[in-house]
Amino acid sequence: MKLRIRDLREDSDLTQQRVAEMLMCDQSLYSKYERGERPVPLEIIVKLADLYETSIDYLVGRTDNKKPYK
């Protein structure tokens, strides 16, 4: 599954290191998430959706609507 987390990170002017710190994980692990080399745990997906103020469905490509659900 190709997540949209790289585009969202870049659009937010954040580094991989900064996002990794917010998620309390190592930058190299976060980099593997972005490249699709490691599956992203649901807990991390939820944190990323909160960070970027979007829905999990948008992160995983099930919708093109960036706005989170109410």
PDB file of N, CA, C and O in Angstrom:
ATOM      1  N   MET A   1       0.852  -1.179   0.000  1.00  0.00           N
ATOM      2  CA  MET A   1       0.000   0.000   0.000  1.00  0.00           C
ATOM      3  C   MET A   1       0.899   1.243   0.000  1.00  0.00           C
ATOM      4  O   MET A   1       1.814   1.368   0.814  1.00  0.00           O
ATOM      5  N   LYS A   2       0.622   2.126  -0.902  1.00  0.00           N
ATOM      6  CA  LYS A   2       1.392   3.375  -1.019  1.00  0.00           C
ATOM      7  C   LYS A   2       0.678   4.470  -0.238  1.00  0.00           C
ATOM      8  O   LYS A   2      -0.407   4.907  -0.622  1.00  0.00           O
ATOM      9  N   LEU A   3       1.283   4.907   0.849  1.00  0.00           N
ATOM     10  CA  LEU A   3       0.707   5.972   1.658  1.00  0.00           C
ATOM     11  C   LEU A   3       1.097   7.330   1.101  1.00  0.00           C
ATOM     12  O   LEU A   3       2.097   7.455   0.394  1.00  0.00           O
ATOM     13  N   ARG A   4       0.319   8.332   1.415  1.00  0.00           N
ATOM     14  CA  ARG A   4       0.577   9.698   0.963  1.00  0.00           C
ATOM     15  C   ARG A   4       1.392  10.494   1.977  1.00  0.00           C
ATOM     16  O   ARG A   4       1.359  11.724   1.967  1.00  0.00           O
ATOM     17  N   ILE A   5       2.109   9.820   2.833  1.00  0.00           N
ATOM     18  CA  ILE A   5       2.756  10.527   3.937  1.00  0.00           C
ATOM     19  C   ILE A   5       3.943  11.372   3.497  1.00  0.00           C
ATOM     20  O   ILE A   5       4.236  12.389   4.126  1.00  0.00           O
ATOM     21  N   ARG A   6       4.620  10.980   2.450  1.00  0.00           N
ATOM     22  CA  ARG A   6       5.757  11.797   1.996  1.00  0.00           C
ATOM     23  C   ARG A   6       5.263  13.144   1.466  1.00  0.00           C
ATOM     24  O   ARG A   6       5.793  14.194   1.829  1.00  0.00           O
ATOM     25  N   ASP A   7       4.252  13.105   0.612  1.00  0.00           N
ATOM     26  CA  ASP A   7       3.713  14.352   0.053  1.00  0.00           C
ATOM     27  C   ASP A   7       3.185  15.266   1.153  1.00  0.00           C
ATOM     28  O   ASP A   7       3.415  16.475   1.120  1.00  0.00           O
ATOM     29  N   LEU A   8       2.487  14.699   2.116  1.00  0.00           N
ATOM     30  CA  LEU A   8       1.949  15.507   3.213  1.00  0.00           C
ATOM     31  C   LEU A   8       3.071  16.106   4.052  1.00  0.00           C
ATOM     32  O   LEU A   8       2.994  17.260   4.472  1.00  0.00           O
ATOM     33  N   ARG A   9       4.107  15.320   4.292  1.00  0.00           N
ATOM     34  CA  ARG A   9       5.251  15.823   5.067  1.00  0.00           C
ATOM     35  C   ARG A   9       5.914  16.974   4.336  1.00  0.00           C
ATOM     36  O   ARG A   9       6.197  18.013   4.932  1.00  0.00           O
ATOM     37  N   GLU A  10       6.163  16.793   3.047  1.00  0.00           N
ATOM     38  CA  GLU A  10       6.815  17.844   2.271  1.00  0.00           C
ATOM     39  C   GLU A  10       5.940  19.088   2.164  1.00  0.00           C
ATOM     40  O   GLU A  10       6.441  20.209   2.246  1.00  0.00           O
ATOM     41  N   ASP A  11       4.623  18.894   1.981  1.00  0.00           N
ATOM     42  CA  ASP A  11       3.700  20.029   1.921  1.00  0.00           C
ATOM     43  C   ASP A  11       3.697  20.814   3.229  1.00  0.00           C
ATOM     44  O   ASP A  11       3.425  22.015   3.239  1.00  0.00           O
ATOM     45  N   SER A  12       4.000  20.131   4.327  1.00  0.00           N
ATOM     46  CA  SER A  12       4.030  20.768   5.655  1.00  0.00           C
ATOM     47  C   SER A  12       5.414  21.290   6.012  1.00  0.00           C
ATOM     48  O   SER A  12       5.627  21.777   7.122  1.00  0.00           O
ATOM     49  N   ASP A  13       6.353  21.192   5.081  1.00  0.00           N
ATOM     50  CA  ASP A  13       7.735  21.643   5.308  1.00  0.00           C
ATOM     51  C   ASP A  13       8.368  20.997   6.535  1.00  0.00           C
ATOM     52  O   ASP A  13       9.040  21.662   7.324  1.00  0.00           O
ATOM     53  N   LEU A  14       8.147  19.703   6.684  1.00  0.00           N
ATOM     54  CA  LEU A  14       8.727  18.952   7.788  1.00  0.00           C
ATOM     55  C   LEU A  14       9.789  17.998   7.261  1.00  0.00           C
ATOM     56  O   LEU A  14       9.692  17.510   6.135  1.00  0.00           O
ATOM     57  N   THR A  15      10.792  17.736   8.073  1.00  0.00           N
ATOM     58  CA  THR A  15      11.806  16.749   7.725  1.00  0.00           C
ATOM     59  C   THR A  15      11.368  15.379   8.236  1.00  0.00           C
ATOM     60  O   THR A  15      10.507  15.271   9.109  1.00  0.00           O
ATOM     61  N   GLN A  16      11.972  14.346   7.678  1.00  0.00           N
ATOM     62  CA  GLN A  16      11.706  13.007   8.199  1.00  0.00           C
ATOM     63  C   GLN A  16      12.096  12.927   9.664  1.00  0.00           C
ATOM     64  O   GLN A  16      11.401  12.299  10.463  1.00  0.00           O
ATOM     65  N   GLN A  17      13.199  13.560  10.016  1.00  0.00           N
ATOM     66  CA  GLN A  17      13.667  13.534  11.398  1.00  0.00           C
ATOM     67  C   GLN A  17      12.626  14.137  12.339  1.00  0.00           C
ATOM     68  O   GLN A  17      12.353  13.585  13.405  1.00  0.00           O
ATOM     69  N   ARG A  18      12.049  15.263  11.945  1.00  0.00           N
ATOM     70  CA  ARG A  18      11.060  15.936  12.801  1.00  0.00           C
ATOM     71  C   ARG A  18       9.806  15.086  12.963  1.00  0.00           C
ATOM     72  O   ARG A  18       9.281  14.961  14.069  1.00  0.00           O
ATOM     73  N   VAL A  19       9.320  14.498  11.866  1.00  0.00           N
ATOM     74  CA  VAL A  19       8.131  13.646  11.955  1.00  0.00           C
ATOM     75  C   VAL A  19       8.437  12.424  12.821  1.00  0.00           C
ATOM     76  O   VAL A  19       7.615  12.025  13.647  1.00  0.00           O
ATOM     77  N   ALA A  20       9.602  11.839  12.635  1.00  0.00           N
ATOM     78  CA  ALA A  20       9.991  10.679  13.447  1.00  0.00           C
ATOM     79  C   ALA A  20      10.003  11.040  14.935  1.00  0.00           C
ATOM     80  O   ALA A  20       9.559  10.253  15.771  1.00  0.00           O
ATOM     81  N   GLU A  21      10.507  12.219  15.258  1.00  0.00           N
ATOM     82  CA  GLU A  21      10.506  12.659  16.655  1.00  0.00           C
ATOM     83  C   GLU A  21       9.083  12.776  17.183  1.00  0.00           C
ATOM     84  O   GLU A  21       8.804  12.360  18.308  1.00  0.00           O
ATOM     85  N   MET A  22       8.186  13.334  16.388  1.00  0.00           N
ATOM     86  CA  MET A  22       6.789  13.469  16.815  1.00  0.00           C
ATOM     87  C   MET A  22       6.138  12.107  17.028  1.00  0.00           C
ATOM     88  O   MET A  22       5.285  11.945  17.901  1.00  0.00           O
ATOM     89  N   LEU A  23       6.548  11.133  16.226  1.00  0.00           N
ATOM     90  CA  LEU A  23       5.983   9.782  16.335  1.00  0.00           C
ATOM     91  C   LEU A  23       6.736   8.924  17.344  1.00  0.00           C
ATOM     92  O   LEU A  23       6.339   7.796  17.634  1.00  0.00           O
ATOM     93  N   MET A  24       7.839   9.476  17.880  1.00  0.00           N
ATOM     94  CA  MET A  24       8.687   8.765  18.822  1.00  0.00           C
ATOM     95  C   MET A  24       9.224   7.466  18.223  1.00  0.00           C
ATOM     96  O   MET A  24       9.152   6.395  18.826  1.00  0.00           O
ATOM     97  N   CYS A  25       9.769   7.606  16.999  1.00  0.00           N
ATOM     98  CA  CYS A  25      10.431   6.477  16.362  1.00  0.00           C
ATOM     99  C   CYS A  25      11.718   6.974  15.719  1.00  0.00           C
ATOM    100  O   CYS A  25      11.973   8.177  15.670  1.00  0.00           O
ATOM    101  N   ASP A  26      12.511   6.057  15.236  1.00  0.00           N
ATOM    102  CA  ASP A  26      13.777   6.393  14.607  1.00  0.00           C
ATOM    103  C   ASP A  26      13.539   6.911  13.185  1.00  0.00           C
ATOM    104  O   ASP A  26      12.624   6.457  12.498  1.00  0.00           O
ATOM    105  N   GLN A  27      14.360   7.854  12.754  1.00  0.00           N
ATOM    106  CA  GLN A  27      14.216   8.436  11.416  1.00  0.00           C
ATOM    107  C   GLN A  27      14.369   7.379  10.331  1.00  0.00           C
ATOM    108  O   GLN A  27      13.661   7.426   9.325  1.00  0.00           O
ATOM    109  N   SER A  28      15.271   6.433  10.514  1.00  0.00           N
ATOM    110  CA  SER A  28      15.468   5.394   9.494  1.00  0.00           C
ATOM    111  C   SER A  28      14.224   4.515   9.360  1.00  0.00           C
ATOM    112  O   SER A  28      13.895   4.078   8.257  1.00  0.00           O
ATOM    113  N   LEU A  29      13.535   4.253  10.462  1.00  0.00           N
ATOM    114  CA  LEU A  29      12.289   3.491  10.407  1.00  0.00           C
ATOM    115  C   LEU A  29      11.213   4.295   9.688  1.00  0.00           C
ATOM    116  O   LEU A  29      10.501   3.762   8.838  1.00  0.00           O
ATOM    117  N   TYR A  30      11.095   5.568  10.026  1.00  0.00           N
ATOM    118  CA  TYR A  30      10.102   6.403   9.354  1.00  0.00           C
ATOM    119  C   TYR A  30      10.382   6.475   7.849  1.00  0.00           C
ATOM    120  O   TYR A  30       9.453   6.452   7.042  1.00  0.00           O
ATOM    121  N   SER A  31      11.645   6.562   7.478  1.00  0.00           N
ATOM    122  CA  SER A  31      12.017   6.587   6.062  1.00  0.00           C
ATOM    123  C   SER A  31      11.539   5.317   5.355  1.00  0.00           C
ATOM    124  O   SER A  31      11.076   5.374   4.216  1.00  0.00           O
ATOM    125  N   LYS A  32      11.650   4.193   6.020  1.00  0.00           N
ATOM    126  CA  LYS A  32      11.171   2.926   5.447  1.00  0.00           C
ATOM    127  C   LYS A  32       9.656   2.932   5.293  1.00  0.00           C
ATOM    128  O   LYS A  32       9.136   2.353   4.338  1.00  0.00           O
ATOM    129  N   TYR A  33       8.942   3.566   6.202  1.00  0.00           N
ATOM    130  CA  TYR A  33       7.496   3.713   6.049  1.00  0.00           C
ATOM    131  C   TYR A  33       7.186   4.500   4.778  1.00  0.00           C
ATOM    132  O   TYR A  33       6.328   4.102   3.990  1.00  0.00           O
ATOM    133  N   GLU A  34       7.884   5.612   4.583  1.00  0.00           N
ATOM    134  CA  GLU A  34       7.637   6.449   3.409  1.00  0.00           C
ATOM    135  C   GLU A  34       7.937   5.716   2.109  1.00  0.00           C
ATOM    136  O   GLU A  34       7.227   5.895   1.119  1.00  0.00           O
ATOM    137  N   ARG A  35       8.973   4.901   2.104  1.00  0.00           N
ATOM    138  CA  ARG A  35       9.352   4.181   0.883  1.00  0.00           C
ATOM    139  C   ARG A  35       8.554   2.896   0.689  1.00  0.00           C
ATOM    140  O   ARG A  35       8.702   2.222  -0.330  1.00  0.00           O
ATOM    141  N   GLY A  36       7.721   2.557   1.645  1.00  0.00           N
ATOM    142  CA  GLY A  36       6.916   1.345   1.538  1.00  0.00           C
ATOM    143  C   GLY A  36       7.692   0.078   1.827  1.00  0.00           C
ATOM    144  O   GLY A  36       7.267  -1.013   1.446  1.00  0.00           O
ATOM    145  N   GLU A  37       8.817   0.208   2.491  1.00  0.00           N
ATOM    146  CA  GLU A  37       9.644  -0.950   2.810  1.00  0.00           C
ATOM    147  C   GLU A  37       9.216  -1.649   4.096  1.00  0.00           C
ATOM    148  O   GLU A  37       9.577  -2.802   4.333  1.00  0.00           O
ATOM    149  N   ARG A  38       8.457  -0.956   4.913  1.00  0.00           N
ATOM    150  CA  ARG A  38       7.938  -1.524   6.165  1.00  0.00           C
ATOM    151  C   ARG A  38       6.465  -1.178   6.271  1.00  0.00           C
ATOM    152  O   ARG A  38       6.066  -0.067   5.921  1.00  0.00           O
ATOM    153  N   PRO A  39       5.650  -2.109   6.747  1.00  0.00           N
ATOM    154  CA  PRO A  39       4.244  -1.766   6.960  1.00  0.00           C
ATOM    155  C   PRO A  39       4.123  -0.763   8.111  1.00  0.00           C
ATOM    156  O   PRO A  39       4.847  -0.841   9.103  1.00  0.00           O
ATOM    157  N   VAL A  40       3.204   0.164   7.956  1.00  0.00           N
ATOM    158  CA  VAL A  40       3.003   1.191   8.976  1.00  0.00           C
ATOM    159  C   VAL A  40       1.943   0.690   9.958  1.00  0.00           C
ATOM    160  O   VAL A  40       0.816   0.401   9.556  1.00  0.00           O
ATOM    161  N   PRO A  41       2.290   0.587  11.229  1.00  0.00           N
ATOM    162  CA  PRO A  41       1.308   0.141  12.222  1.00  0.00           C
ATOM    163  C   PRO A  41       0.116   1.110  12.294  1.00  0.00           C
ATOM    164  O   PRO A  41       0.265   2.314  12.085  1.00  0.00           O
ATOM    165  N   LEU A  42      -1.039   0.569  12.588  1.00  0.00           N
ATOM    166  CA  LEU A  42      -2.252   1.382  12.676  1.00  0.00           C
ATOM    167  C   LEU A  42      -2.071   2.545  13.643  1.00  0.00           C
ATOM    168  O   LEU A  42      -2.549   3.646  13.372  1.00  0.00           O
ATOM    169  N   GLU A  43      -1.406   2.329  14.742  1.00  0.00           N
ATOM    170  CA  GLU A  43      -1.174   3.392  15.727  1.00  0.00           C
ATOM    171  C   GLU A  43      -0.442   4.583  15.091  1.00  0.00           C
ATOM    172  O   GLU A  43      -0.753   5.738  15.383  1.00  0.00           O
ATOM    173  N   ILE A  44       0.519   4.294  14.232  1.00  0.00           N
ATOM    174  CA  ILE A  44       1.279   5.350  13.553  1.00  0.00           C
ATOM    175  C   ILE A  44       0.413   6.033  12.504  1.00  0.00           C
ATOM    176  O   ILE A  44       0.476   7.252  12.350  1.00  0.00           O
ATOM    177  N   ILE A  45      -0.392   5.263  11.782  1.00  0.00           N
ATOM    178  CA  ILE A  45      -1.290   5.846  10.778  1.00  0.00           C
ATOM    179  C   ILE A  45      -2.256   6.820  11.440  1.00  0.00           C
ATOM    180  O   ILE A  45      -2.513   7.898  10.904  1.00  0.00           O
ATOM    181  N   VAL A  46      -2.784   6.457  12.583  1.00  0.00           N
ATOM    182  CA  VAL A  46      -3.697   7.337  13.316  1.00  0.00           C
ATOM    183  C   VAL A  46      -2.977   8.619  13.723  1.00  0.00           C
ATOM    184  O   VAL A  46      -3.525   9.711  13.573  1.00  0.00           O
ATOM    185  N   LYS A  47      -1.758   8.497  14.237  1.00  0.00           N
ATOM    186  CA  LYS A  47      -0.991   9.680  14.630  1.00  0.00           C
ATOM    187  C   LYS A  47      -0.699  10.582  13.430  1.00  0.00           C
ATOM    188  O   LYS A  47      -0.758  11.807  13.540  1.00  0.00           O
ATOM    189  N   LEU A  48      -0.385   9.976  12.290  1.00  0.00           N
ATOM    190  CA  LEU A  48      -0.118  10.767  11.082  1.00  0.00           C
ATOM    191  C   LEU A  48      -1.374  11.484  10.594  1.00  0.00           C
ATOM    192  O   LEU A  48      -1.304  12.636  10.166  1.00  0.00           O
ATOM    193  N   ALA A  49      -2.509  10.816  10.655  1.00  0.00           N
ATOM    194  CA  ALA A  49      -3.769  11.457  10.260  1.00  0.00           C
ATOM    195  C   ALA A  49      -4.045  12.651  11.166  1.00  0.00           C
ATOM    196  O   ALA A  49      -4.486  13.699  10.695  1.00  0.00           O
ATOM    197  N   ASP A  50      -3.791  12.500  12.455  1.00  0.00           N
ATOM    198  CA  ASP A  50      -3.968  13.615  13.386  1.00  0.00           C
ATOM    199  C   ASP A  50      -2.978  14.737  13.100  1.00  0.00           C
ATOM    200  O   ASP A  50      -3.346  15.911  13.104  1.00  0.00           O
ATOM    201  N   LEU A  51      -1.728  14.377  12.855  1.00  0.00           N
ATOM    202  CA  LEU A  51      -0.690  15.364  12.585  1.00  0.00           C
ATOM    203  C   LEU A  51      -1.032  16.216  11.364  1.00  0.00           C
ATOM    204  O   LEU A  51      -0.898  17.439  11.391  1.00  0.00           O
ATOM    205  N   TYR A  52      -1.473  15.559  10.302  1.00  0.00           N
ATOM    206  CA  TYR A  52      -1.758  16.270   9.055  1.00  0.00           C
ATOM    207  C   TYR A  52      -3.224  16.706   8.926  1.00  0.00           C
ATOM    208  O   TYR A  52      -3.644  17.228   7.893  1.00  0.00           O
ATOM    209  N   GLU A  53      -3.984  16.479   9.996  1.00  0.00           N
ATOM    210  CA  GLU A  53      -5.401  16.873  10.042  1.00  0.00           C
ATOM    211  C   GLU A  53      -6.157  16.375   8.821  1.00  0.00           C
ATOM    212  O   GLU A  53      -6.812  17.135   8.108  1.00  0.00           O
ATOM    213  N   THR A  54      -6.044  15.073   8.607  1.00  0.00           N
ATOM    214  CA  THR A  54      -6.719  14.427   7.492  1.00  0.00           C
ATOM    215  C   THR A  54      -7.288  13.098   7.971  1.00  0.00           C
ATOM    216  O   THR A  54      -7.155  12.740   9.142  1.00  0.00           O
ATOM    217  N   SER A  55      -7.917  12.380   7.066  1.00  0.00           N
ATOM    218  CA  SER A  55      -8.492  11.084   7.434  1.00  0.00           C
ATOM    219  C   SER A  55      -7.522   9.956   7.102  1.00  0.00           C
ATOM    220  O   SER A  55      -6.629  10.102   6.267  1.00  0.00           O
ATOM    221  N   ILE A  56      -7.719   8.849   7.765  1.00  0.00           N
ATOM    222  CA  ILE A  56      -6.932   7.661   7.456  1.00  0.00           C
ATOM    223  C   ILE A  56      -7.218   7.225   6.023  1.00  0.00           C
ATOM    224  O   ILE A  56      -6.308   6.784   5.322  1.00  0.00           O
ATOM    225  N   ASP A  57      -8.461   7.339   5.581  1.00  0.00           N
ATOM    226  CA  ASP A  57      -8.802   6.974   4.206  1.00  0.00           C
ATOM    227  C   ASP A  57      -7.987   7.782   3.202  1.00  0.00           C
ATOM    228  O   ASP A  57      -7.566   7.243   2.178  1.00  0.00           O
ATOM    229  N   TYR A  58      -7.759   9.066   3.474  1.00  0.00           N
ATOM    230  CA  TYR A  58      -6.937   9.874   2.573  1.00  0.00           C
ATOM    231  C   TYR A  58      -5.483   9.384   2.599  1.00  0.00           C
ATOM    232  O   TYR A  58      -4.845   9.267   1.553  1.00  0.00           O
ATOM    233  N   LEU A  59      -4.973   9.103   3.785  1.00  0.00           N
ATOM    234  CA  LEU A  59      -3.586   8.636   3.898  1.00  0.00           C
ATOM    235  C   LEU A  59      -3.343   7.371   3.084  1.00  0.00           C
ATOM    236  O   LEU A  59      -2.294   7.223   2.456  1.00  0.00           O
ATOM    237  N   VAL A  60      -4.303   6.469   3.096  1.00  0.00           N
ATOM    238  CA  VAL A  60      -4.112   5.183   2.428  1.00  0.00           C
ATOM    239  C   VAL A  60      -4.654   5.168   1.003  1.00  0.00           C
ATOM    240  O   VAL A  60      -4.636   4.125   0.349  1.00  0.00           O
ATOM    241  N   GLY A  61      -5.135   6.309   0.511  1.00  0.00           N
ATOM    242  CA  GLY A  61      -5.547   6.410  -0.879  1.00  0.00           C
ATOM    243  C   GLY A  61      -6.956   5.944  -1.194  1.00  0.00           C
ATOM    244  O   GLY A  61      -7.280   5.708  -2.358  1.00  0.00           O
ATOM    245  N   ARG A  62      -7.805   5.805  -0.178  1.00  0.00           N
ATOM    246  CA  ARG A  62      -9.184   5.374  -0.420  1.00  0.00           C
ATOM    247  C   ARG A  62     -10.095   6.522  -0.814  1.00  0.00           C
ATOM    248  O   ARG A  62     -11.212   6.295  -1.280  1.00  0.00           O
ATOM    249  N   THR A  63      -9.630   7.761  -0.633  1.00  0.00           N
ATOM    250  CA  THR A  63     -10.389   8.936  -1.033  1.00  0.00           C
ATOM    251  C   THR A  63      -9.389  10.029  -1.421  1.00  0.00           C
ATOM    252  O   THR A  63      -8.230  10.017  -1.007  1.00  0.00           O
ATOM    253  N   ASP A  64      -9.868  10.950  -2.211  1.00  0.00           N
ATOM    254  CA  ASP A  64      -9.034  12.108  -2.568  1.00  0.00           C
ATOM    255  C   ASP A  64      -9.415  13.340  -1.761  1.00  0.00           C
ATOM    256  O   ASP A  64      -8.867  14.421  -1.975  1.00  0.00           O
ATOM    257  N   ASN A  65     -10.354  13.177  -0.830  1.00  0.00           N
ATOM    258  CA  ASN A  65     -10.802  14.268   0.025  1.00  0.00           C
ATOM    259  C   ASN A  65      -9.872  14.361   1.231  1.00  0.00           C
ATOM    260  O   ASN A  65      -9.848  13.461   2.070  1.00  0.00           O
ATOM    261  N   LYS A  66      -9.109  15.447   1.318  1.00  0.00           N
ATOM    262  CA  LYS A  66      -8.145  15.613   2.422  1.00  0.00           C
ATOM    263  C   LYS A  66      -8.799  15.904   3.761  1.00  0.00           C
ATOM    264  O   LYS A  66      -8.213  15.634   4.809  1.00  0.00           O
ATOM    265  N   LYS A  67     -10.009  16.452   3.738  1.00  0.00           N
ATOM    266  CA  LYS A  67     -10.642  16.854   4.989  1.00  0.00           C
ATOM    267  C   LYS A  67     -10.975  15.640   5.849  1.00  0.00           C
ATOM    268  O   LYS A  67     -11.445  14.620   5.344  1.00  0.00           O
ATOM    269  N   PRO A  68     -10.730  15.759   7.146  1.00  0.00           N
ATOM    270  CA  PRO A  68     -11.078  14.639   8.045  1.00  0.00           C
ATOM    271  C   PRO A  68     -12.584  14.539   8.196  1.00  0.00           C
ATOM    272  O   PRO A  68     -13.317  15.501   7.965  1.00  0.00           O
ATOM    273  N   TYR A  69     -13.023  13.367   8.584  1.00  0.00           N
ATOM    274  CA  TYR A  69     -14.456  13.158   8.845  1.00  0.00           C
ATOM    275  C   TYR A  69     -14.858  13.883  10.099  1.00  0.00           C
ATOM    276  O   TYR A  69     -14.048  14.066  11.007  1.00  0.00           O
ATOM    277  N   LYS A  70     -16.100  14.296  10.154  1.00  0.00           N
ATOM    278  CA  LYS A  70     -16.610  14.965  11.349  1.00  0.00           C
ATOM    279  C   LYS A  70     -17.058  13.968  12.367  1.00  0.00           C
ATOM    280  O   LYS A  70     -17.519  14.348  13.443  1.00  0.00           O
TER     281      LYS A  70
END
